[in-house]
Amino acid sequence: MSIVNNIEAIENEISGKGVTLVAVSKTKPVEMLMEAYNAGFKRFGENYVQELTDKHEQMPKDIEWHFIGHLQSNKVKYIAPFVSLIHSVDSFKLLQEINKQAAKHKRVIDCLLQIYIAEEDTKSGMTEDECLEILTSEALKSLTNISIKGLMGMSTFTDDEAQVKKEFRKLKTFHNSLIETYPRLSTISMGMSGDYELAIEEGSNMIRVGSKIFGNRVYPT
Ligand SMILES: *Cc1c(COP(=O)(O)O)cnc(C)c1O
């Protein structure tokens, strides 16, 4: 299967469900992304700031770049000129920095708040309480160069489907309660190669799929 076939297969699976596919291209060379681009696919997700800025420089400028990895405050400035959506906001301090850098470029940067749902404590994110604290804070009102669009979550890395389902359901339940008060937080980014079908069943409307499109990743040792 080619990259383009893989994307088309997933697009067919999700069509009519109101789900957006983000192709996660971390560690993959520009040539592979260009195969997708040349077939009309223009939405990519990256985890590392340096890699994202390199690819942004080398590739056409009508690409929608999503940042999905852990983001350090001191690196926000490198992606602020062009990033479309940051999925991985895990603190108010980070939001403040994104706001500051977005203002320099006269932009409003869309963000998702990453909620901690997994059992492993290696997965970053904030608790539901921390999320509510941010959303109800006075200080948020002054951040006019960011727009919070919804939530992101990563499930535990496990074969235990019941566990993963439980985690997605918990996030969706929280999301449902939030959008009653904050309808603009309509995005819920959950689901990767191994669990996006389950995530969609549980109400996801944005999936982040890497290896099922580009093949397994090889990390330098
Ligand atoms: C790498 C990554 C993905 C994609 O993972 P696959 O299992 O290859 O689909 C999705 N979301 C995040 C946050 C990632 O870091």
The ligand as a Gaussian input file, in Angstrom:
#p B3LYP/6-31G(d) Opt

LIG

0 1
 C        3.163000       9.863000      17.251000
 C        1.849000      10.382000      17.698000
 C        0.658000      10.018000      17.035000
 C        0.599000       9.019000      15.913000
 O        0.911000       7.744000      16.348000
 P        0.657000       6.448000      15.443000
 O        0.466000       5.373000      16.439000
 O        1.848000       6.273000      14.595000
 O       -0.576000       6.704000      14.646000
 C       -0.513000      10.614000      17.459000
 N       -0.547000      11.495000      18.474000
 C        0.561000      11.859000      19.136000
 C        0.465000      12.838000      20.244000
 C        1.793000      11.310000      18.775000
 O        2.881000      11.663000      19.458000

